[in-house]
Amino acid sequence: MNKNAVFLGAAILLGLVAALLSVSYVRERVEEATAAARVVVAEAQVVVAAHDVAVGETVTEEDLVTRSVPTDFIPADAVTVEDYGQYLGRMARAPIKSGAPLSASALVPLYNQFSRVVVPGKVGYTLSVNENNSLSGMISPGDSVDILLTYEADEESAGPAADQGERVVPLLENVIVLATGSRVGEALPGQDNVAFSSITLELDPDQAERLTVGQKTGDLRVLLRNIEDRTPFGLDGLTEKALMSTFGGLGIDDVEYIIGGGK
């Protein structure tokens, strides 16, 4: 027999065997993948938020729906279909995303121990406000605010003339409003414009110290920001004279004084 023909036949035979083995391997992998896809994921019926719920909002039956959720994604304190009724009318102390299982720890009773609304490690601080500082009553529980401090900078501590006079500095940034007056959740029908003379803020202890000193030092101005905005403003403070200098140097005394001397 021709040796070349023998080698060619052997090569063809080995190729066919390899092809059959490859097909068999691929078929086994497909069958394994198909079997894995048939594995039933354990699910359970829980209560989820029908839409996003912001901090300070009270939860009603219209805000909740039931959904089957894989057990691996259900929190230990999830609100179930059987016990959801006891959580109606409670206030959200943390944002709840639409479709997320409702956690019992995220809801607190409105008038049963207000301290439960305060995050551990922080404090509630009540600040008196007027018509301007309450933005005409437009601040609501769950809003984020910033606070500016205006005070009179004396000549010794201020330094250059541009730094002297009335000064405005950022005191606190991005703090949460827990309550406006005695309102800690959504306003009841017909109470949208209820007046209030104080707001309760959630602060770190050192922020509470700064605010206490700031109240004694000068005037405070409360600024309202978008509830989803967490951007630091990076303000350094501004004086009256520095502001006026931007309009042509009207705020700075440019007269040069020569003191002392003699013959």
Secondary structure, 3 states (H helix, E strand, C coil): CCHHHHHHHHHHHHHHHHHHHHHHHHHHHHHHHHHHHCCCCCEEEEEEECCCECCCCECCHHHEEEEEEEHHHCCCCECECCCHHHHCCCEECCCECCCCECEHHHEECCCCCHHHHCCCCCEEEEEECCCCCCHHHCCCCCCEEEEEEEEEECHHHHCCHHHCEEEEEEEEEEEEEEEECCECCCCCCCCCCCCCCEEEEEECHHHHHHHHHHHHHCEEEEEEECCCCCCCCCCCCEEHHHHHHCCCCCCCCCCCCCCCCCC
